[in-house]
Amino acid sequence: MLNLIRRENREISNPRTQESWDPFRMMDALLRWEPFWGTAHGLPHRGEAFIPRFDVNETKDGYHIRADLPGVKESDVNISLTGNVLSISGHRAEEHREQAEQFYAAERCYGEFTRSFALPEGVDAERIRADLKEGVLAIDLPKKPEVQSRRISLEKTKPTDGGTKS
């Protein structure tokens, strides 16, 4: 007899049925899966920890990193640069719950997180700026002026005779 077990896994999808298949999202989902997470931490098995997601983009002036860190205090975030590796770590503390309280759902995640990014050559480490406002961490990594792209114009040359004889 065949038993079917319903499994919800929205992060991993079939590339043939989805128009924009993202292998990075698929690997992220696979790496987040921890079957023994709850038992190792003495908590009911939830299989989920507080792992904020980051957006990284490049402009002509530099690189920008954004992350949603709701409920994380500025004092609980640590950003460091070692060589060309930018490391971001932090902690979101669990709220105190009274034993008499009855919960019908408890889905928010708490705990520590760490994320590291290898920076490309040309980042001006002296001008890196970070800010945490309204639960959004913003890190701006400007490029050194000599690394920024610039437009090169074509030189105008005089037209030649085209080889006509006189």
DSSP file (Angstrom, degrees, kcal/mol; ACC not computed):
  #  RESIDUE AA STRUCTURE BP1 BP2  ACC     N-H-->O    O-->H-N    N-H-->O    O-->H-N    TCO  KAPPA ALPHA  PHI   PSI    X-CA   Y-CA   Z-CA
    1    1 A M              0   0    0      0, 0.0     2,-0.5     0, 0.0     0, 0.0   0.000 360.0 360.0 360.0 137.2    0.0    0.0    0.0
    2    2 A L        -     0   0    0      2,-0.0     2,-0.5     0, 0.0     0, 0.0  -0.830 360.0-159.6 -97.6 124.5    1.3    3.5   -0.9
    3    3 A N        -     0   0    0     -2,-0.5     2,-0.5     2,-0.0     0, 0.0  -0.897   5.9-150.1-104.3 131.5    1.0    6.2    1.7
    4    4 A L        -     0   0    0     -2,-0.5     2,-0.6     2,-0.0    -2,-0.0  -0.862   6.3-160.4-100.8 132.0    1.1    9.8    0.6
    5    5 A I        -     0   0    0     -2,-0.5     2,-0.3     2,-0.0    -2,-0.0  -0.953  18.3-130.6-112.9 122.8    2.5   12.4    2.9
    6    6 A R        -     0   0    0     -2,-0.6     2,-0.4     2,-0.0    -2,-0.0  -0.558  29.8-178.4 -73.9 131.1    1.6   15.9    2.3
    7    7 A R        -     0   0    0     -2,-0.3     2,-0.7     2,-0.0    -2,-0.0  -0.991  17.6-152.1-134.9 125.4    4.7   18.2    2.3
    8    8 A E        +     0   0    0     -2,-0.4     2,-0.2     1,-0.0     3,-0.1  -0.869  27.2 156.9 -98.0 119.7    4.7   21.9    1.8
    9    9 A N        +     0   0    0     -2,-0.7     3,-0.3     3,-0.1    -2,-0.0  -0.693   3.7 165.8-141.3  84.4    7.9   23.1    0.4
   10   10 A R  S    S+     0   0    0     -2,-0.2    -1,-0.1     1,-0.2    19,-0.0   0.712  71.3  63.9 -75.8 -20.2    7.3   26.4   -1.3
   11   11 A E  S    S+     0   0    0     -3,-0.1     2,-0.5     1,-0.1    -1,-0.2   0.861  98.9  55.6 -73.7 -35.4   11.0   27.3   -1.6
   12   12 A I  S    S+     0   0    0     -3,-0.3     2,-0.3    17,-0.1    -3,-0.1  -0.861  71.7 169.6-102.2 127.8   11.9   24.4   -3.9
   13   13 A S        -     0   0    0     -2,-0.5    -3,-0.0     5,-0.0    13,-0.0  -0.887  42.0 -92.4-134.9 165.4    9.9   24.2   -7.1
   14   14 A N    >>  -     0   0    0     -2,-0.3     4,-1.2     1,-0.1     3,-1.0  -0.663  28.8-147.0 -78.6 122.5   10.0   22.3  -10.3
   15   15 A P  T 34 S+     0   0    0      0, 0.0     6,-0.2     0, 0.0    -1,-0.1   0.753  96.0  59.5 -64.5 -22.5   12.0   24.3  -12.9
   16   16 A R  T 34 S+     0   0    0      1,-0.2    -2,-0.0    -3,-0.0     5,-0.0   0.789 110.6  39.8 -76.3 -25.7    9.8   23.0  -15.7
   17   17 A T  T <4 S+     0   0    0     -3,-1.0     2,-0.5     1,-0.0    -1,-0.2   0.604 106.2  69.8 -99.4 -12.7    6.6   24.4  -14.2
   18   18 A Q     <  -     0   0    0     -4,-1.2     3,-0.4     1,-0.1    -5,-0.0  -0.901  68.4-147.8-111.0 134.0    7.8   27.7  -13.0
   19   19 A E  S    S+     0   0    0     -2,-0.5     2,-0.8     1,-0.3    -1,-0.1   0.913  92.4  39.6 -66.4 -44.0    8.8   30.5  -15.4
   20   20 A S  S    S-     0   0    0      2,-0.0     2,-0.3     0, 0.0    -1,-0.3  -0.708  75.8-174.0-112.2  82.1   11.6   32.0  -13.3
   21   21 A W        -     0   0    0     -2,-0.8    -7,-0.0    -3,-0.4    -2,-0.0  -0.591   6.2-161.8 -75.6 130.2   13.5   29.2  -11.7
   22   22 A D     >  -     0   0    0     -2,-0.3     4,-1.9     1,-0.1     3,-0.3  -0.915  12.7-169.7-119.8 105.0   16.1   30.4   -9.3
   23   23 A P  H  > S+     0   0    0      0, 0.0     4,-2.4     0, 0.0     5,-0.2   0.813  89.2  57.4 -64.5 -28.0   18.8   27.9   -8.4
   24   24 A F  H  > S+     0   0    0      2,-0.2     4,-2.3     1,-0.2     5,-0.1   0.900 106.4  48.0 -69.0 -39.2   20.1   30.2   -5.6
   25   25 A R  H  > S+     0   0    0     -3,-0.3     4,-2.2     2,-0.2    -1,-0.2   0.883 111.5  51.9 -65.9 -37.6   16.6   30.3   -3.9
   26   26 A M  H  X S+     0   0    0     -4,-1.9     4,-2.1     2,-0.2    -2,-0.2   0.927 111.4  45.3 -64.5 -45.0   16.6   26.5   -4.2
   27   27 A M  H  X S+     0   0    0     -4,-2.4     4,-2.6     2,-0.2    -2,-0.2   0.880 110.6  55.1 -66.4 -37.2   20.0   26.1   -2.6
   28   28 A D  H  X S+     0   0    0     -4,-2.3     4,-1.5     1,-0.2    -2,-0.2   0.923 109.0  47.5 -60.0 -44.8   19.0   28.6    0.1
   29   29 A A  H  X S+     0   0    0     -4,-2.2     4,-0.9     1,-0.2    -2,-0.2   0.900 112.6  48.9 -64.5 -41.0   15.9   26.5    1.0
   30   30 A L  H  < S+     0   0    0     -4,-2.1     3,-0.5     1,-0.2    -2,-0.2   0.898 111.7  48.6 -66.0 -39.8   18.0   23.3    1.1
   31   31 A L  H  < S+     0   0    0     -4,-2.6    -1,-0.2     1,-0.2    -2,-0.2   0.758 107.4  56.4 -73.3 -23.6   20.6   24.8    3.3
   32   32 A R  H  < S+     0   0    0     -4,-1.5     2,-0.5    -5,-0.2    -1,-0.2   0.709  82.3 102.5 -77.8 -20.4   18.0   26.2    5.7
   33   33 A W     <  +     0   0    0     -4,-0.9    15,-0.1    -3,-0.5    14,-0.1  -0.515  43.1 170.2 -72.5 118.5   16.5   22.8    6.3
   34   34 A E    >   -     0   0    0     -2,-0.5     3,-1.5    13,-0.4     4,-0.3  -0.890  15.6-169.5-129.5  99.9   17.6   21.4    9.7
   35   35 A P  T 3  S+     0   0    0      0, 0.0     3,-0.2     0, 0.0     4,-0.2   0.750  87.8  39.9 -65.7 -24.1   15.7   18.3   10.7
   36   36 A F  T 3> S+     0   0    0      1,-0.1     4,-1.9     2,-0.1     5,-0.2   0.146  79.2 113.6-110.6  20.2   17.1   18.2   14.3
   37   37 A W  H <> S+     0   0    0     -3,-1.5     4,-1.3     1,-0.2     6,-0.2   0.924  77.9  46.8 -58.7 -48.6   17.0   22.0   15.0
   38   38 A G  H  >>S+     0   0    0     -4,-0.3     5,-2.5     1,-0.2     4,-0.5   0.897 112.1  48.5 -64.3 -42.2   14.3   21.7   17.7
   39   39 A T  H >45S+     0   0    0      1,-0.2     3,-0.5     3,-0.2    -1,-0.2   0.848 108.9  53.7 -69.6 -32.6   15.8   18.9   19.6
   40   40 A A  H 3<5S+     0   0    0     -4,-1.9    -1,-0.2     1,-0.2    -2,-0.2   0.807 115.5  39.4 -71.1 -28.3   19.3   20.4   19.7
   41   41 A H  H 3<5S-     0   0    0     -4,-1.3    -1,-0.2    -3,-0.2    -2,-0.2   0.356 111.8-114.6-103.0   4.7   17.9   23.6   21.2
   42   42 A G  T <<5S+     0   0    0     -3,-0.5    -3,-0.2    -4,-0.5    -4,-0.1   0.753  78.4 120.0  70.0  23.6   15.4   22.0   23.6
   43   43 A L  S   <S-     0   0    0     -5,-2.5    -1,-0.3    -6,-0.2    -2,-0.2  -0.776  76.5 -84.4-115.6 160.3   12.5   23.6   21.7
   44   44 A P        -     0   0    0      0, 0.0     2,-0.4     0, 0.0     3,-0.2  -0.371  62.4 -90.0 -60.4 145.9    9.6   22.0   19.9
   45   45 A H        +     0   0    0      1,-0.2    -9,-0.0     2,-0.1    -8,-0.0  -0.423  66.0 145.7 -65.3 117.3   10.6   21.1   16.4
   46   46 A R        -     0   0    0     -2,-0.4    -1,-0.2     2,-0.1     3,-0.1   0.538  45.6-142.6-121.9 -23.7   10.0   24.0   14.0
   47   47 A G        +     0   0    0      1,-0.2   -13,-0.4    -3,-0.2     2,-0.4   0.673  66.5 102.1  70.2  15.9   12.8   23.6   11.6
   48   48 A E        +     0   0    0    -15,-0.1     2,-0.3     2,-0.0    -1,-0.2  -0.994  43.8 179.7-138.8 139.0   13.2   27.4   11.4
   49   49 A A        -     0   0    0     -2,-0.4     2,-1.0    60,-0.1    62,-0.1  -0.814  48.7 -81.4-126.1 169.0   15.6   29.9   12.9
   50   50 A F        +     0   0    0     60,-0.9    42,-0.1    -2,-0.3    58,-0.0  -0.631  59.7 159.3 -75.8 105.0   15.9   33.7   12.5
   51   51 A I        -     0   0    0     -2,-1.0    62,-0.1    62,-0.1    -1,-0.0  -0.874  27.7-150.0-130.2  96.9   17.7   34.1    9.2
   52   52 A P        -     0   0    0      0, 0.0     2,-0.3     0, 0.0    17,-0.1  -0.315  14.4-125.5 -67.4 151.8   17.2   37.5    7.6
   53   53 A R        -     0   0    0     15,-0.2    15,-1.0     2,-0.0     2,-0.4  -0.758  22.2-149.0 -98.6 145.2   17.3   37.8    3.9
   54   54 A F  E     -A   67   0A   0     -2,-0.3     2,-0.4    13,-0.2    13,-0.2  -0.883   7.5-153.7-118.3 143.8   19.6   40.2    2.2
   55   55 A D  E     -A   66   0A   0     11,-3.0    11,-2.6    -2,-0.4     2,-0.4  -0.963  15.0-173.4-110.7 133.4   19.4   42.2   -1.1
   56   56 A V  E     +A   65   0A   0     -2,-0.4     2,-0.3     9,-0.2     9,-0.2  -0.993  10.2 165.8-128.8 125.6   22.7   43.2   -2.7
   57   57 A N  E     -A   64   0A   0      7,-2.4     7,-2.9    -2,-0.4     2,-0.4  -0.951  24.6-136.6-137.9 161.5   22.8   45.4   -5.8
   58   58 A E  E     +A   63   0A   0     -2,-0.3     5,-0.2     5,-0.2     2,-0.2  -0.935  18.1 178.5-119.1 138.4   25.5   47.4   -7.7
   59   59 A T        -     0   0    0      3,-3.4     3,-0.1    -2,-0.4    -2,-0.0  -0.690  49.7 -93.9-120.6 179.8   25.2   50.9   -9.0
   60   60 A K  S    S+     0   0    0     -2,-0.2    89,-0.3     1,-0.2     3,-0.1   0.784 125.9  44.9 -66.9 -24.2   27.8   53.0  -10.9
   61   61 A D  S    S-     0   0    0      1,-0.2    82,-3.1    87,-0.1     2,-0.3   0.685 124.7 -58.0 -92.9 -20.8   28.9   54.5   -7.5
   62   62 A G  E     - B   0 142A   0     80,-0.3    -3,-3.4    -3,-0.1     2,-0.3  -0.981  59.8 -60.2 172.5-162.7   29.0   51.4   -5.3
   63   63 A Y  E     -AB  58 141A   0     78,-2.8    78,-3.1    -2,-0.3     2,-0.4  -0.870  36.1-156.6-116.8 149.4   27.3   48.4   -3.8
   64   64 A H  E     -AB  57 140A   0     -7,-2.9    -7,-2.4    -2,-0.3     2,-0.4  -0.993   4.2-167.1-133.6 130.8   24.3   48.5   -1.6
   65   65 A I  E     -AB  56 139A   0     74,-2.8    74,-2.9    -2,-0.4     2,-0.4  -0.965   9.1-178.9-117.8 131.2   23.2   45.8    0.9
   66   66 A R  E     +AB  55 138A   0    -11,-2.6   -11,-3.0    -2,-0.4     2,-0.3  -0.980   2.6 174.9-129.8 142.4   19.8   45.8    2.5
   67   67 A A  E     -AB  54 137A   0     70,-2.0    70,-3.0    -2,-0.4     2,-0.7  -0.995  30.6-125.6-146.4 141.7   18.3   43.4    5.1
   68   68 A D  E     + B   0 136A   0    -15,-1.0    68,-0.2    -2,-0.3   -15,-0.2  -0.795  32.1 169.1 -86.8 118.8   15.0   43.3    7.0
   69   69 A L    >   -     0   0    0     66,-3.7     3,-1.7    -2,-0.7    66,-0.1  -0.507  10.9-176.3-126.6  62.6   15.8   43.0   10.7
   70   70 A P  T 3  S+     0   0    0      0, 0.0     3,-0.1     0, 0.0    65,-0.1  -0.374  72.2  11.1 -64.7 135.7   12.5   43.6   12.4
   71   71 A G  T 3  S+     0   0    0      1,-0.2     2,-0.5    -2,-0.1    22,-0.3   0.514  94.6 127.3  78.7   4.6   12.8   43.7   16.2
   72   72 A V    <   -     0   0    0     -3,-1.7    -1,-0.2    20,-0.1    63,-0.2  -0.840  54.0-136.6 -98.1 126.9   16.6   43.8   16.2
   73   73 A K    >   -     0   0    0     -2,-0.5     3,-1.5    18,-0.4    18,-0.2  -0.457  18.3-119.2 -78.5 153.1   18.1   46.6   18.2
   74   74 A E  G >  S+     0   0    0      1,-0.3     3,-1.4     2,-0.2    -1,-0.1   0.857 115.6  57.3 -58.4 -36.2   21.0   48.6   16.9
   75   75 A S  G 3  S+     0   0    0      1,-0.3    -1,-0.3     3,-0.0    -3,-0.0   0.649 100.5  58.9 -71.2 -13.7   23.1   47.4   19.8
   76   76 A D  G <  S+     0   0    0     -3,-1.5    15,-0.9    15,-0.1     2,-0.4   0.298  90.4  85.9 -97.7   8.8   22.5   43.8   18.8
   77   77 A V  E <   -D   90   0B   0     -3,-1.4     2,-0.4    13,-0.2    13,-0.2  -0.931  55.4-170.8-112.8 133.7   24.0   44.2   15.3
   78   78 A N  E     -D   89   0B   0     11,-3.1    11,-2.7    -2,-0.4     2,-0.5  -0.989   2.8-176.6-125.1 124.9   27.7   43.8   14.6
   79   79 A I  E     +D   88   0B   0     -2,-0.4     2,-0.3     9,-0.2     9,-0.2  -0.984  11.4 169.6-122.1 126.6   29.2   44.7   11.2
   80   80 A S  E     -D   87   0B   0      7,-2.5     7,-3.1    -2,-0.5     2,-0.5  -0.966  24.4-148.5-138.1 154.0   32.9   44.1   10.6
   81   81 A L  E     +D   86   0B   0     -2,-0.3     2,-0.5     5,-0.2     5,-0.2  -0.982  15.5 176.1-124.3 119.8   35.3   44.1    7.6
   82   82 A T  E >   -D   85   0B   0      3,-2.5     3,-2.1    -2,-0.5     2,-0.5  -0.958  68.9 -46.5-124.5 110.9   38.3   41.8    7.5
   83   83 A G  T 3  S-     0   0    0     -2,-0.5     0, 0.0     1,-0.3     0, 0.0  -0.549 123.6 -26.3  65.4-120.2   40.3   42.0    4.3
   84   84 A N  T 3  S+     0   0    0     -2,-0.5    35,-3.9    -3,-0.1     2,-0.6   0.126 116.4 103.2-110.4  20.7   37.6   41.9    1.6
   85   85 A V  E <   -DE  82 118B   0     -3,-2.1    -3,-2.5    33,-0.2     2,-0.6  -0.915  54.1-160.1-108.9 118.6   35.0   40.0    3.7
   86   86 A L  E     -DE  81 117B   0     31,-2.9    31,-2.6    -2,-0.6     2,-0.4  -0.861  12.0-165.3 -95.2 122.4   32.1   41.9    5.2
   87   87 A S  E     -DE  80 116B   0     -7,-3.1    -7,-2.5    -2,-0.6     2,-0.5  -0.924   8.2-172.2-114.4 134.3   30.5   40.1    8.1
   88   88 A I  E     +DE  79 115B   0     27,-3.4    27,-2.7    -2,-0.4     2,-0.3  -0.990  14.0 164.3-125.4 123.3   27.1   41.0    9.6
   89   89 A S  E     +DE  78 114B   0    -11,-2.7   -11,-3.1    -2,-0.5     2,-0.3  -0.924   3.2 146.0-135.1 161.9   25.9   39.3   12.7
   90   90 A G  E     -DE  77 113B   0     23,-2.1    23,-2.1    -2,-0.3     2,-0.3  -0.975  31.7-119.8-174.9-174.5   23.2   40.0   15.2
   91   91 A H  E     - E   0 112B   0    -15,-0.9     2,-0.6    -2,-0.3   -18,-0.4  -0.991   3.9-158.9-150.0 133.8   20.6   38.7   17.6
   92   92 A R  E     - E   0 111B   0     19,-2.5    19,-2.4    -2,-0.3     2,-0.1  -0.968  27.8-138.3-114.9 115.8   16.8   39.0   17.9
   93   93 A A        -     0   0    0     -2,-0.6     2,-0.2   -22,-0.3    -2,-0.0  -0.427  16.7-114.6 -76.2 143.7   15.8   38.3   21.5
   94   94 A E        -     0   0    0     -2,-0.1     2,-0.1     1,-0.1    -1,-0.1  -0.548  34.4-112.0 -75.3 140.2   12.7   36.2   22.2
   95   95 A E        -     0   0    0     -2,-0.2     2,-0.2     1,-0.1    -1,-0.1  -0.438  34.5-102.4 -72.8 146.0    9.9   38.0   23.9
   96   96 A H        -     0   0    0     -2,-0.1     2,-0.4     1,-0.0    -1,-0.1  -0.503  39.6-163.2 -69.7 132.4    9.1   37.1   27.5
   97   97 A R        -     0   0    0     -2,-0.2     2,-0.2    -3,-0.1    -3,-0.0  -0.962  14.7-129.4-121.1 135.5    5.9   34.9   27.7
   98   98 A E    >   -     0   0    0     -2,-0.4     3,-1.1     1,-0.1     0, 0.0  -0.564  17.1-129.1 -79.1 145.0    3.9   34.2   30.7
   99   99 A Q  T 3  S+     0   0    0      1,-0.3    -1,-0.1    -2,-0.2    -2,-0.0   0.829 107.6  58.2 -63.5 -31.1    3.1   30.6   31.5
  100  100 A A  T 3  S+     0   0    0      2,-0.1    -1,-0.3    -3,-0.0     2,-0.1   0.652  84.1 103.2 -75.7 -14.4   -0.6   31.4   31.9
  101  101 A E    <   -     0   0    0     -3,-1.1     2,-0.5     1,-0.0    -4,-0.0  -0.441  63.1-146.5 -71.5 141.0   -0.8   32.8   28.3
  102  102 A Q        -     0   0    0     -2,-0.1     2,-0.4     2,-0.0    -2,-0.1  -0.942  12.5-160.4-110.4 124.1   -2.4   30.5   25.8
  103  103 A F        -     0   0    0     -2,-0.5     3,-0.1     1,-0.1    -2,-0.0  -0.841  19.0-174.9-105.8 139.3   -1.0   30.8   22.2
  104  104 A Y  S    S+     0   0    0     -2,-0.4     2,-0.3     1,-0.4    -1,-0.1   0.608  82.9  12.6-101.0 -19.7   -2.9   29.6   19.1
  105  105 A A        +     0   0    0      0, 0.0    -1,-0.4     0, 0.0     2,-0.3  -0.947  54.4 177.5-155.0 136.7    0.1   30.3   16.9
  106  106 A A        +     0   0    0     -2,-0.3    -3,-0.0    -3,-0.1     0, 0.0  -0.758  27.4 142.0-139.2  88.9    3.8   31.1   17.6
  107  107 A E        +     0   0    0     -2,-0.3     2,-0.1     2,-0.1    -1,-0.1   0.538  31.0 108.0-111.8 -10.5    5.5   31.4   14.3
  108  108 A R        -     0   0    0      1,-0.1     2,-0.3   -58,-0.0   -58,-0.1  -0.439  61.2-133.5 -74.7 147.7    8.0   34.2   14.7
  109  109 A C        -     0   0    0    -60,-0.1     2,-0.3    -2,-0.1   -60,-0.1  -0.711  22.1-176.6-103.8 150.6   11.7   33.2   14.8
  110  110 A Y        +     0   0    0     -2,-0.3   -60,-0.9   -16,-0.0     2,-0.3  -0.899  30.0  72.8-136.8 164.5   14.3   34.4   17.3
  111  111 A G  E    S-E   92   0B   0    -19,-2.4   -19,-2.5    -2,-0.3     2,-0.2  -0.818  73.1 -37.1 130.5-166.0   18.0   33.8   17.8
  112  112 A E  E     -E   91   0B   0     -2,-0.3     2,-0.3   -21,-0.2   -21,-0.2  -0.635  45.1-172.1 -98.5 153.8   21.4   34.7   16.3
  113  113 A F  E     -E   90   0B   0    -23,-2.1   -23,-2.1    -2,-0.2     2,-0.3  -0.981   7.1-170.8-141.6 154.2   22.4   35.1   12.7
  114  114 A T  E     +E   89   0B   0     -2,-0.3     2,-0.3   -25,-0.2   -25,-0.2  -0.989   6.6 176.0-144.1 137.8   25.6   35.7   10.8
  115  115 A R  E     -E   88   0B   0    -27,-2.7   -27,-3.4    -2,-0.3     2,-0.4  -0.995   7.7-165.7-143.3 137.2   26.1   36.5    7.1
  116  116 A S  E     -E   87   0B   0     -2,-0.3     2,-0.4   -29,-0.2   -29,-0.2  -0.952   1.7-165.1-127.1 145.6   29.3   37.2    5.3
  117  117 A F  E     -E   86   0B   0    -31,-2.6   -31,-2.9    -2,-0.4     2,-0.7  -0.996  18.7-136.4-130.0 131.1   30.0   38.7    1.8
  118  118 A A  E     -E   85   0B   0     -2,-0.4   -33,-0.2   -33,-0.2    -2,-0.0  -0.788  30.0-142.9 -83.7 118.7   33.2   38.6   -0.2
  119  119 A L        -     0   0    0    -35,-3.9     3,-0.1    -2,-0.7     2,-0.0  -0.573  11.6-118.1 -86.0 145.1   33.6   42.1   -1.6
  120  120 A P    >   -     0   0    0      0, 0.0     3,-0.9     0, 0.0    -1,-0.1  -0.314  41.5 -83.3 -74.1 163.9   34.9   42.8   -5.0
  121  121 A E  T 3  S+     0   0    0      1,-0.2   -37,-0.0    -2,-0.0    22,-0.0  -0.327 109.9  44.0 -61.9 147.7   38.1   44.8   -5.6
  122  122 A G  T 3   +     0   0    0      1,-0.3    22,-2.9    -3,-0.1     2,-0.4   0.459  69.7 140.0  97.8   0.6   37.7   48.5   -5.6
  123  123 A V  B <   -F  143   0C   0     -3,-0.9     2,-1.3    20,-0.2    -1,-0.3  -0.648  54.6-129.5 -77.6 132.6   35.4   49.0   -2.6
  124  124 A D    >   -     0   0    0     18,-3.1     3,-1.6    -2,-0.4     4,-0.2  -0.690  24.4-172.3 -83.9  93.7   36.5   52.1   -0.6
  125  125 A A  G >  S+     0   0    0     -2,-1.3     3,-0.9     1,-0.3    -1,-0.2   0.753  78.7  62.0 -62.2 -26.8   36.6   50.5    2.9
  126  126 A E  G 3  S+     0   0    0      1,-0.2    -1,-0.3    -3,-0.1    -2,-0.1   0.709 105.9  45.6 -73.3 -19.6   37.2   53.9    4.5
  127  127 A R  G <  S+     0   0    0     -3,-1.6    -1,-0.2    15,-0.2     2,-0.2   0.220  76.4 132.9-110.6  14.5   33.8   55.2    3.3
  128  128 A I    <   -     0   0    0     -3,-0.9     2,-0.4    -4,-0.2    13,-0.2  -0.476  36.2-167.3 -67.4 133.8   31.5   52.3    4.1
  129  129 A R  E     -C  140   0A   0     11,-2.2    11,-3.0    -2,-0.2     2,-0.3  -0.966   8.5-171.1-126.4 141.2   28.4   53.5    5.9
  130  130 A A  E     +C  139   0A   0     -2,-0.4     2,-0.3     9,-0.2     9,-0.2  -0.977   5.4 176.8-132.5 146.9   25.7   51.4    7.7
  131  131 A D  E     -C  138   0A   0      7,-2.2     7,-3.2    -2,-0.3     2,-0.5  -0.996  17.9-157.0-149.2 142.6   22.3   52.4    9.1
  132  132 A L  E     +C  137   0A   0     -2,-0.3     2,-0.4     5,-0.2     5,-0.2  -0.938  26.6 162.2-124.6 107.2   19.5   50.7   10.9
  133  133 A K  E >   -C  136   0A   0      3,-2.1     3,-2.1    -2,-0.5    -2,-0.1  -0.991  65.8 -14.1-129.6 130.9   16.1   52.5   10.5
  134  134 A E  T 3  S-     0   0    0     -2,-0.4    -1,-0.1     1,-0.3     3,-0.1   0.828 128.3 -51.1  50.7  39.4   12.7   51.1   11.1
  135  135 A G  T 3  S+     0   0    0      1,-0.2   -66,-3.7   -63,-0.2     2,-0.5   0.562 113.6 114.0  80.4   8.9   13.9   47.5   11.0
  136  136 A V  E <   -BC  68 133A   0     -3,-2.1    -3,-2.1   -68,-0.2     2,-0.5  -0.960  53.9-151.0-117.9 121.0   15.9   47.8    7.8
  137  137 A L  E     -BC  67 132A   0    -70,-3.0   -70,-2.0    -2,-0.5     2,-0.5  -0.772  15.2-171.5 -87.5 127.8   19.6   47.5    7.8
  138  138 A A  E     -BC  66 131A   0     -7,-3.2    -7,-2.2    -2,-0.5     2,-0.5  -0.985   6.1-177.3-124.7 123.3   21.2   49.5    4.9
  139  139 A I  E     -BC  65 130A   0    -74,-2.9   -74,-2.8    -2,-0.5     2,-0.5  -0.984   7.7-162.6-121.5 124.3   25.0   49.3    4.2
  140  140 A D  E     -BC  64 129A   0    -11,-3.0   -11,-2.2    -2,-0.5   -76,-0.2  -0.931   4.7-172.4-110.0 125.3   26.5   51.4    1.4
  141  141 A L  E     -B   63   0A   0    -78,-3.1   -78,-2.8    -2,-0.5   -13,-0.1  -0.874  14.9-154.3-117.7  94.6   29.9   50.4    0.0
  142  142 A P  E     -B   62   0A   0      0, 0.0   -18,-3.1     0, 0.0   -80,-0.3  -0.333  13.8-121.9 -71.2 151.3   31.2   53.1   -2.3
  143  143 A K  B     -F  123   0C   0    -82,-3.1   -20,-0.2   -20,-0.2   -21,-0.1  -0.595  31.3-102.1 -84.9 151.5   33.6   52.3   -5.1
  144  144 A K    >>  -     0   0    0    -22,-2.9     3,-1.7    -2,-0.2     4,-1.3  -0.481  34.3-116.4 -67.9 146.0   37.0   54.0   -5.3
  145  145 A P  T 34 S+     0   0    0      0, 0.0     3,-0.3     0, 0.0    -1,-0.1   0.857 114.0  55.8 -56.1 -36.9   36.9   56.8   -7.9
  146  146 A E  T 34 S+     0   0    0      1,-0.2    -2,-0.0   -24,-0.0    -3,-0.0   0.681 108.3  49.2 -71.7 -14.2   39.6   55.1  -10.0
  147  147 A V  T <4 S+     0   0    0     -3,-1.7    -1,-0.2   -25,-0.2     3,-0.1   0.708  86.3 103.1 -94.7 -23.6   37.4   51.9  -10.2
  148  148 A Q  S  < S-     0   0    0     -4,-1.3     2,-0.1    -3,-0.3   -87,-0.1  -0.305  80.1-110.0 -62.5 141.3   34.2   53.6  -11.2
  149  149 A S        -     0   0    0    -89,-0.3     2,-0.3     1,-0.0    -1,-0.1  -0.412  36.9-171.1 -72.6 148.0   33.3   53.3  -14.8
  150  150 A R        -     0   0    0     -2,-0.1     2,-0.3    -3,-0.1    -1,-0.0  -0.973  27.1-103.7-138.4 153.5   33.5   56.3  -17.0
  151  151 A R        -     0   0    0     -2,-0.3     2,-0.6     1,-0.0     0, 0.0  -0.570  27.3-154.6 -79.5 136.7   32.5   57.0  -20.6
  152  152 A I        -     0   0    0     -2,-0.3     2,-0.2     0, 0.0    -1,-0.0  -0.957  12.4-145.8-112.9 120.0   35.2   57.1  -23.2
  153  153 A S        -     0   0    0     -2,-0.6     2,-0.3     1,-0.1     0, 0.0  -0.538  18.5-111.7 -86.5 151.9   34.4   59.2  -26.2
  154  154 A L        -     0   0    0     -2,-0.2     2,-0.3     1,-0.1    -1,-0.1  -0.583  31.3-117.6 -79.6 141.0   35.6   58.3  -29.6
  155  155 A E        -     0   0    0     -2,-0.3     2,-0.5     1,-0.1    -1,-0.1  -0.590  24.2-125.2 -78.6 139.9   38.1   60.6  -31.2
  156  156 A K        -     0   0    0     -2,-0.3     2,-0.3     0, 0.0    -1,-0.1  -0.744  29.2-165.7 -87.2 127.7   37.1   62.4  -34.3
  157  157 A T        -     0   0    0     -2,-0.5     3,-0.0     3,-0.0     0, 0.0  -0.813  25.7-104.2-111.9 153.9   39.4   61.7  -37.2
  158  158 A K        -     0   0    0     -2,-0.3     2,-0.1     1,-0.1    -1,-0.0  -0.536  41.6-109.9 -74.1 138.7   39.6   63.6  -40.5
  159  159 A P        -     0   0    0      0, 0.0     2,-0.1     0, 0.0    -1,-0.1  -0.427  33.6-131.8 -67.3 144.5   38.2   61.7  -43.4
  160  160 A T        -     0   0    0     -2,-0.1    -3,-0.0     1,-0.1     0, 0.0  -0.472  21.4-106.5 -92.7 167.6   40.8   60.5  -45.9
  161  161 A D        -     0   0    0     -2,-0.1    -1,-0.1     1,-0.1     3,-0.0   0.766  46.0-123.4 -64.2 -26.0   40.7   60.8  -49.7
  162  162 A G        -     0   0    0      1,-0.1    -1,-0.1     2,-0.1    -2,-0.0   0.687  63.7 -61.9  85.2  19.0   39.9   57.2  -50.1
  163  163 A G  S    S+     0   0    0      1,-0.2     2,-0.2     0, 0.0    -1,-0.1   0.758  81.2 165.5  82.6  25.4   42.9   56.6  -52.3
  164  164 A T        -     0   0    0      1,-0.1     2,-0.3     2,-0.0    -1,-0.2  -0.522  31.7-129.5 -75.7 143.5   42.0   58.9  -55.2
  165  165 A K              0   0    0     -2,-0.2    -1,-0.1     1,-0.1     0, 0.0  -0.663 360.0 360.0 -91.7 146.5   44.8   59.7  -57.6
  166  166 A S              0   0    0     -2,-0.3    -1,-0.1     0, 0.0    -2,-0.0   0.426 360.0 360.0-101.9 360.0   45.7   63.2  -58.6
